[in-house]
């Protein structure tokens, strides 16, 4: 097994403490595996964010009104650490009935002790921007799932 770095070790400890002291999340979460693709956003001279063409694919662990837990095979893409510096990421989430797009900001990440379907990392991300039509579909999907109607 590779030597753990100090930040990785700290994240693992915090993750384990959540089990004992409860999770800080306020909104209910829907445990569901949905496929997604993720790309790095970059600003072009102060204009609206643009995304790069390279994508990383993964699946959700759970979703909620304000954020998602994302399982990914790696935390680097195009030379960027995905969970560093409050970087906005473009997320294309595959919902039944078609995909939706949103911008998310990673809040934390951890290396998983056991890979889940080829994914070694978990990123907790907050939804920072989503257009009205996609928001309506997303929130409707979350509500149906929490009511047990999926």
Secondary structure, 3 states (H helix, E strand, C coil): CCCCCHHHHHHHHHHHHHHHHCCCCCCCEEECCCEEEEEEEEECCCCCEEECCCCEEEEEEEEECCEEEEEECCCEECCEECCCCCCEEEEEEEECCEEEEEEEEEEEEEEEEEEECCEEEEEEEEEEECCHHHHHHHHHHHHHHHCCCC
